[in-house]
Amino acid sequence: MLANLAVSILMLQDAGTTSWSIPDMWHNMAWVAKSVIVLLFLLSVWSFGVMIDRFLMYAAARKQSRVFVQQVAGALREGKLDEAISIAERNKKSHIAKVVATGLSEFQSASAQVPDEEVIEAAKRGLERSVAIVHAEMKR
C-alpha cells in the first residue's frame, strides 16, 4: 500500500509538464468535458437568477404584508369590510392580503337570507382556494 502511494507520487512529479491553469485544462479537455462545463456554468447562472428573483419576491411580500396588517386591523375593528378589501387590493404582492381579500369578499358577498353557518363555510372554502393559489404562486 505504501509502495503504491510512493509510486503514485513519483508519477505525479514526473508529470510536471502538465499545467493546472484554467486555459491549459480547457485546451486539454475533450468536447464532452467542455460541453459539461458549459452546461454547468449555464445552470449555475440560472440558479443564481432564481435565487435573486425569490429573494426580491419574498422581501416585497414581507414588506407589503407588514404594512397591510397594520392598515387592515383598524378597518376591521371599525367593521369596514369595503375599506379592508380595498386595502388588500392595493397590496398585490402581499400573500396575506390576497388570502384575506378572498375571505372578506366571500363573507361580504353572502346574502342576508343565507344562514351564518353557510356563510362561514363558503368563506372557509374561498380561503382554502386562495391559500392553494398563493402557495402555488410563491412556489413557482
C-alpha positions in Angstrom: 0.0 0.0 0.0 2.8 2.4 1.0 4.7 1.4 -2.1 1.7 2.2 -4.4 1.5 5.6 -2.8 5.1 6.3 -3.3 4.9 5.2 -7.0 1.8 7.4 -7.5 3.7 10.4 -6.0 6.7 9.8 -8.3 4.4 9.6 -11.3 2.8 12.9 -10.4 6.2 14.5 -10.0 7.3 13.3 -13.4 4.1 14.7 -15.0 5.4 18.2 -14.0 5.0 19.3 -17.6 1.2 19.3 -17.2 0.0 22.8 -16.2 -3.0 23.2 -13.9 -4.0 26.6 -15.2 -7.6 27.0 -16.4 -6.7 27.8 -20.1 -4.4 24.7 -20.2 -7.0 22.5 -18.7 -9.6 23.8 -21.1 -7.2 23.2 -24.0 -6.7 19.6 -22.9 -10.4 18.7 -22.4 -12.4 16.7 -24.9 -15.6 18.2 -26.4 -17.7 16.2 -24.0 -16.0 17.6 -20.9 -16.2 21.1 -22.4 -19.9 20.8 -23.0 -20.5 19.5 -19.4 -18.6 22.6 -18.1 -20.6 25.0 -20.3 -23.9 23.3 -19.2 -22.9 23.5 -15.5 -22.0 27.2 -15.9 -25.3 28.0 -17.6 -27.3 26.1 -14.9 -25.3 28.0 -12.2 -26.2 31.3 -13.8 -29.9 30.2 -13.9 -29.8 29.1 -10.3 -28.4 32.5 -9.2 -31.1 34.2 -11.2 -33.8 32.2 -9.5 -32.3 32.9 -6.0 -32.3 36.6 -6.7 -35.9 36.5 -8.0 -37.1 34.6 -5.0 -35.3 36.9 -2.6 -36.8 40.0 -4.2 -40.3 38.5 -4.3 -40.2 37.4 -0.7 -38.8 40.7 0.5 -41.6 42.6 -1.2 -44.2 40.2 0.1 -42.9 40.6 3.7 -42.8 44.4 3.4 -46.3 44.7 2.0 -47.7 42.2 4.4 -46.5 44.1 7.4 -48.0 47.3 6.0 -51.2 45.5 5.1 -51.7 44.0 8.6 -51.3 47.4 10.2 -53.7 49.1 7.8 -56.4 46.4 7.8 -56.5 46.0 11.5 -58.1 49.4 12.0 -60.6 48.9 9.2 -61.7 45.6 10.6 -62.0 46.9 14.1 -64.4 49.6 12.8 -66.3 46.9 10.7 -65.5 48.5 7.4 -65.2 45.5 5.1 -65.2 47.5 1.9 -62.2 49.5 3.1 -60.4 46.3 4.2 -60.9 44.8 0.8 -59.7 47.9 -1.0 -56.6 47.9 1.2 -56.0 44.3 0.3 -56.3 45.0 -3.4 -53.7 47.8 -3.1 -51.2 45.4 -1.6 -50.9 43.0 -4.6 -47.6 41.5 -3.6 -48.6 40.5 -0.1 -49.6 36.9 0.3 -51.6 37.7 3.4 -53.6 40.4 1.6 -54.5 38.0 -1.2 -55.9 35.4 1.2 -57.7 37.9 3.5 -59.2 39.7 0.5 -60.7 36.4 -0.8 -62.1 35.6 2.6 -63.6 39.0 3.1 -65.1 39.1 -0.4 -66.7 35.7 0.2 -68.1 36.9 3.5 -69.3 40.2 2.1 -71.0 38.6 -0.9 -73.2 36.3 1.2 -76.8 37.5 1.3 -78.7 38.1 4.5 -81.0 35.2 3.6 -78.3 32.6 4.0 -77.6 31.1 7.4 -74.4 32.2 9.2 -73.0 28.6 9.1 -73.2 28.5 5.3 -71.6 31.9 5.0 -68.7 30.7 7.3 -68.3 27.5 5.2 -68.3 29.5 2.0 -65.6 31.8 3.4 -63.6 28.8 4.5 -63.7 27.2 1.1 -62.7 30.5 -0.5 -59.8 30.8 1.9 -58.7 27.3 1.1 -58.7 28.0 -2.6 -56.9 31.3 -2.1 -54.2 29.7 0.1 -53.6 27.0 -2.6 -53.3 29.6 -5.3 -51.0 31.8 -3.3 -48.9 28.8 -2.3 -48.5 27.8 -5.9 -47.5 31.3 -6.9 -44.9 31.5 -4.2 -43.6 28.1 -5.1 -43.1 28.6 -8.8 
